[in-house]
Amino acid sequence: MATKPLVRTEITCGHCKVTKPLTEFYRQRTEGRTHVAHFTICKVCCREKSRLQHLNPVRRARSLARKAEYRREHPESLNKNWRDRSYKRRYNSTLMGYDLQLTTQNGRCAVCLRLPAKGEQRFAFDHNHETGAARGVLCAACNGGLGCFRDNPELLKAAITYLRHWASQEVEKVG
């Protein structure tokens, strides 16, 4: 008779030695696996360990040195490849698609038409939050504004009406 595999609902933290439910542990990446794996240190201990490492200058220097060495030995893991994979996963596009879109917009934000300021990070790849489809390239202010209005044209129209109303009130006060 086949036995049923044991399903864990709790883990004892390897750091604080307290038994906690699985929700108190970060999940490990499980690409290609048939089961879900969790870290053996709870979320609280992970955060505390990370905080202490960040505050300790010797540990922080060691950590930064290891990261720098890894980047030297693995140049393929630099931001370009990471960004390309991220665009593929999020927007079904690539870094080349982003660059092509920005070029068709003459290097400007699709909404306010401003050019990136010197030293400014990349503009955002705007996308439909329901379908994930890429739309255009926007500056941080325009992208944030659309996000605040939840990509809802009716909310944007209401905001325009509101601004026009108060602009006319200010003109009446001056005149």
Secondary structure, 3 states (H helix, E strand, C coil): CCCCCCCCCEEECCCCCCEEEHHHEEECCCCCCCCCCEEEEEHHHHHHHHHHHHHCHHHHHHHHHHHHHHHHHCHHHCHHHHHHHHHHHHHCCCHHHHHHHHHHCCCCCCCCCCCCCCCCCCCEEEECCCCCCEEEEECHHHHHHHHHCCCCHHHHHHHHHHHHHHHHHHHHHHC
